[in-house]
C-alpha cells in the first residue's frame, strides 16, 4: 500500500478556509483516483489512492 500523499499542510499554509475548500475541489477533479480528505492527525489535506 502506498503512503498517503500530502497536498496541503494546514499548519504552514497561508490559505483561508474557503481557499482550502476550492483547492480540495480542484484536487478531487485533478486526482479522480484519489480520495481527498482532511487528516486530523497529520493536520493536512491528503490523498489516498482508491482501491477496488
N, C-alpha and C positions, 0 to 999 in steps of 0.2 A: 504494500500500500504506500502510495506516495504521500509525503507530508503536505499539510495544508499550505496554501500559497497566501502570504500576507500581501494584501493590496494597499491598505491604508492603516498606518499605525496611528490610532486615535490620540495617543499621548503626545506625539510630536507634530501632528497635522495642524496646519493653520485654518483648515476648512471649518465652516459653520455647519450646524446640523443639517440645514436644508441643502447645502452643497454636498455633504456626505451622502444624503439620500439620492441626489441626482447622480453622483458617482456610482452608487450601488446599482441604480437602474442601468447606467451605461455599461457597467461590468457584467450585469446579467445578460445584456444583449451581445457584448463582445465575447463572452465566455459561456456559451449556452451549455457546454458540457460540464460546467462547474456549478455547485450550489454556493451562492454568495450569502454570507451571513456575518453577524456581529459575534465575535468570540469574546465572551466576557473575561475569560482567564487571560487571554493574550491582550485584551483591550484593543482589538483591531478588527477591521473588516477583512475577512479571509474567504478563500475559495477552496472548496473540497470537490475533487472530481467525482461526478455521479457514477454510481455502479448499477449494473443490472439494466 
